Amino acid sequence: MASALASSAIGSVITLAWISARGVREHRSQRRDTALELALSLESYARTCRTMMHKAAWAAAVPTGSMSREVTKNVSVAAFAYPDKLRWNVLSRKVVSELREYPATVHATREYVDAFREFGEPIDLCSLVEYECAKAAMTALALARTPRRRHGAARWKPGAKNSAMERELSDFIETAEEERKALLQRRAESVISRRADTQGFKEALST
């Protein structure tokens, strides 16, 4: 009797251990699959952003006038949303918190660009879209590395066409920011110069 009970207990322990191990394997598998799905959606969005950068550059090359405004109607930052029915619960909380905010950030950028569209010139709109798309793509690629690295998903293999995409985006952002700073500096100097001219004119009138 004692031997039978001991054998039964050992068998139960082995069964529970096997069930537990299988549950852990299934959880890890689900986590890897979800991490991969998230990474792929972010990397796909980065490629979409780069395509929109090309569209903005092409639209900027169109001669100014009514035609240029017509062309820029389709130039904007693309919307982004994660795939439906993702198993967020299998991911770590830190990863989830980093990823969840990104769609809202993209939405805010889209609203900013749409507001600029109402008042800005087409060529300025195209430059803004290029810049914002580059930043959105860089962020998407950085976020895509997080679930891949932390949850054991396969590393990204972009292929020859996209192998230099991150470096190209980084170079573009750096150049664009330098040009923006130079433009702001020129505008500030122009404002100061006009104020000085106005002050000199007023002093001349008062003498």
Wavefront OBJ file of the C-alpha trace (Angstrom):
o trace
v 0.000 0.000 0.000
v 2.764 2.433 0.971
v 4.651 1.584 -2.201
v 1.573 2.199 -4.321
v 0.911 5.547 -2.666
v 4.525 6.606 -3.144
v 4.420 5.623 -6.805
v 1.153 7.515 -7.271
v 2.593 10.626 -5.620
v 5.724 10.494 -7.747
v 3.610 10.033 -10.848
v 1.479 13.057 -9.935
v 4.551 15.190 -9.362
v 6.000 14.161 -12.712
v 2.699 14.881 -14.456
v 2.382 18.302 -12.836
v 5.990 19.123 -13.706
v 5.404 18.099 -17.321
v 2.222 20.182 -17.530
v 4.016 23.152 -15.995
v 6.948 22.831 -18.385
v 4.590 22.593 -21.347
v 2.772 25.717 -20.151
v 6.043 27.605 -19.914
v 7.031 26.503 -23.430
v 3.667 27.551 -24.834
v 3.887 30.936 -23.084
v 7.357 31.551 -24.471
v 6.218 30.544 -27.931
v 3.222 32.893 -27.768
v 5.469 35.676 -26.513
v 7.952 35.190 -29.364
v 5.147 35.099 -31.942
v 3.556 38.259 -30.541
v 6.918 40.037 -30.358
v 7.618 39.113 -33.963
v 4.194 40.313 -35.109
v 4.715 43.637 -33.348
v 8.201 44.081 -34.787
v 7.046 43.270 -38.311
v 4.196 45.800 -38.121
v 6.578 48.538 -36.927
v 9.173 47.736 -39.597
v 6.485 47.718 -42.270
v 5.322 51.136 -41.086
v 8.904 52.442 -41.271
v 9.032 51.393 -44.933
v 5.682 53.113 -45.529
v 7.092 56.299 -44.004
v 10.109 56.161 -46.282
v 7.846 55.735 -49.311
v 5.868 58.794 -48.219
v 9.139 60.719 -47.943
v 9.757 59.947 -51.627
v 6.219 61.073 -52.501
v 6.769 64.334 -50.631
v 10.035 64.924 -52.482
v 8.356 64.265 -55.837
v 5.459 66.589 -54.954
v 7.902 69.328 -53.937
v 9.431 69.164 -57.425
v 6.103 70.067 -59.074
v 5.999 73.738 -60.206
v 4.167 76.022 -57.803
v 0.526 76.758 -58.477
v -2.810 74.999 -58.336
v -1.253 71.753 -59.554
v 1.203 71.605 -56.659
v -1.638 71.973 -54.141
v -3.534 69.174 -55.847
v -0.503 66.866 -55.705
v 0.153 67.534 -52.018
v -3.343 66.401 -51.025
v -1.997 62.851 -50.780
v 1.202 63.857 -49.018
v 0.937 63.252 -45.287
v 2.178 61.110 -42.435
v 0.586 57.674 -42.734
v -1.683 56.422 -39.956
v -0.438 53.594 -37.771
v -2.158 50.938 -35.672
v -0.972 47.617 -34.317
v -2.576 44.434 -35.666
v -5.884 43.487 -34.080
v -6.126 40.759 -31.432
v -2.518 40.959 -30.311
v -1.799 38.999 -27.126
v -0.424 41.930 -25.161
v -0.738 39.966 -21.911
v 2.120 37.618 -22.848
v 4.603 40.498 -23.091
v 6.451 42.146 -20.237
v 4.852 45.302 -18.848
v 7.895 47.395 -19.673
v 7.762 46.389 -23.341
v 4.019 47.042 -23.498
v 4.378 50.513 -21.962
v 7.052 51.442 -24.522
v 5.017 50.234 -27.483
v 1.497 51.337 -26.556
v 2.237 55.054 -26.758
v 3.541 55.039 -30.320
v 0.187 55.080 -32.228
v -0.901 58.128 -30.199
v 2.376 59.865 -31.035
v 1.831 59.212 -34.741
v -1.741 60.496 -34.487
v -0.564 63.743 -32.876
v 2.001 64.192 -35.655
v -0.665 63.665 -38.310
v -2.867 66.313 -36.690
v 0.038 68.766 -36.624
v 0.761 68.191 -40.315
v -2.913 68.559 -41.238
v -3.094 71.849 -39.335
v 0.003 73.094 -41.158
v -1.573 72.073 -44.489
v -4.323 74.656 -44.076
v -1.953 77.620 -43.899
v 1.468 76.560 -45.189
v 2.840 76.607 -48.691
v 2.922 73.260 -50.575
v 6.723 73.121 -50.706
v 6.945 73.789 -46.944
v 4.335 71.092 -46.332
v 6.382 68.594 -48.334
v 9.495 69.408 -46.326
v 7.577 68.993 -43.075
v 6.127 65.638 -44.159
v 9.570 64.370 -45.158
v 10.988 65.370 -41.783
v 8.140 63.971 -39.682
v 8.043 60.722 -41.677
v 11.785 60.271 -41.161
v 11.402 60.727 -37.408
v 8.397 58.378 -37.259
v 10.292 55.723 -39.220
v 13.361 55.984 -36.977
v 11.215 55.607 -33.869
v 9.383 52.629 -35.378
v 12.651 50.834 -36.144
v 13.971 51.513 -32.641
v 10.757 50.203 -31.073
v 10.796 47.108 -33.301
v 14.139 46.078 -31.824
v 12.696 46.025 -28.295
v 10.319 43.028 -28.585
v 12.759 41.176 -30.829
v 15.598 41.543 -28.322
v 13.701 41.011 -25.068
v 11.466 38.150 -26.132
v 13.746 36.102 -28.347
v 12.192 36.869 -31.736
v 14.409 36.473 -34.793
v 16.619 39.413 -35.697
v 15.489 41.735 -38.458
v 16.937 40.940 -41.873
v 15.944 43.935 -44.004
v 17.530 42.779 -47.252
v 19.600 44.801 -49.688
v 16.843 47.309 -50.466
v 16.354 48.339 -46.821
v 19.761 47.517 -45.352
v 20.852 51.153 -45.156
v 17.430 52.594 -44.328
v 18.194 53.493 -40.702
v 21.452 55.219 -41.603
v 19.754 57.111 -44.453
v 16.977 58.243 -42.127
v 19.461 59.360 -39.493
v 21.478 61.347 -42.052
v 18.317 62.953 -43.438
v 17.089 64.010 -39.970
v 20.471 65.475 -39.072
v 20.644 67.470 -42.309
v 17.042 68.654 -42.002
v 17.568 69.845 -38.430
v 20.697 71.755 -39.421
v 18.787 73.429 -42.259
v 15.934 74.311 -39.891
v 18.328 75.892 -37.409
v 20.003 77.895 -40.165
v 16.606 79.068 -41.465
v 15.466 80.145 -38.003
v 18.748 81.984 -37.504
v 18.346 83.846 -40.810
v 14.772 84.781 -39.931
v 15.818 86.055 -36.509
v 18.596 88.148 -38.057
v 16.152 89.505 -40.628
v 13.694 90.542 -37.908
v 16.461 92.275 -35.933
v 17.638 94.059 -39.077
v 14.125 95.311 -39.893
v 13.632 96.549 -36.345
v 16.943 98.419 -36.519
v 15.948 100.008 -39.838
v 12.565 101.009 -38.439
v 14.159 102.529 -35.349
v 16.641 104.464 -37.478
v 13.834 105.769 -39.682
v 11.850 106.935 -36.642
v 14.883 108.718 -35.216
v 15.498 110.431 -38.554
v 11.909 111.674 -38.623
v 12.116 113.015 -35.094
v 15.202 115.150 -35.782
l 1 2 3 4 5 6 7 8 9 10 11 12 13 14 15 16 17 18 19 20 21 22 23 24 25 26 27 28 29 30 31 32 33 34 35 36 37 38 39 40 41 42 43 44 45 46 47 48 49 50 51 52 53 54 55 56 57 58 59 60 61 62 63 64 65 66 67 68 69 70 71 72 73 74 75 76 77 78 79 80 81 82 83 84 85 86 87 88 89 90 91 92 93 94 95 96 97 98 99 100 101 102 103 104 105 106 107 108 109 110 111 112 113 114 115 116 117 118 119 120 121 122 123 124 125 126 127 128 129 130 131 132 133 134 135 136 137 138 139 140 141 142 143 144 145 146 147 148 149 150 151 152 153 154 155 156 157 158 159 160 161 162 163 164 165 166 167 168 169 170 171 172 173 174 175 176 177 178 179 180 181 182 183 184 185 186 187 188 189 190 191 192 193 194 195 196 197 198 199 200 201 202 203 204 205 206 207
